[in-house]
Amino acid sequence: MASKPRKSTASASRAQRQVTTVSAVTSNRNASFTAPGLSAGQGRETIETLQSRLTALVDLSLTLKHIHWNVVGPAFIGVHLMLDPQHAGVQAMVDTTAERIATLGGVPNGLPGNLVASRTWDDYGLGRASSQGHLAALDIVYRGVIESHRQAIDATEKNDPVTQDMLIGQTAELEQYHWFVRSHLEDYAGGLTDAGATNELDAARSSLRKSKSSTTRPQRLSASGSR
Ligand SMILES: [Fe+2]
């Protein structure tokens, strides 16, 4: 009988030790240091800005692969192959951004649960779809990421020009990728097939409607012998 209470005391203290150990092995708090020359407040604000950009870039990199896998139609191979270097470029930005957060004393979080809990937008809206549909939807995605990157550039102007410089470099690359995408949606007069659309599905619908009407027009002209 004497052994029973001893066992329960031992297991209670073992459980207690486990709780203590678990809570003592990890922390999401910022470090006691940041980059030299920055105040703790400047470091904290910059880390917050960077974490929001990290979430957006992780989401973008996953979205690019999703499109790479699900694009269909006659232009499949061009779009499929175009998106791999974009994905690689964005993955590099993910790594640089996360490492900048760590450099400033923060704890970068690129985990799926945190991404879903903290993002302010819905999952990408298209599954299997044509190249015109996906590219119009991706136009909307890039617009959102680039606009927010530019806001982050403004936000880091005073606090940390080193972080700002990194964000400026990323934005230049993102804008080039966006140009590749938009060039597929642009007509000779500089209009876009998804002009005026504010969400991915509307952009895809609008682009498909306009690209269908532009491919039927030359056929009619040819049939009427206008050449
Ligand atoms: Fe692939």
Residues whose N, C-alpha, C, O or C-beta is under 5 A from the ligand:
A	BS01	LIG	none
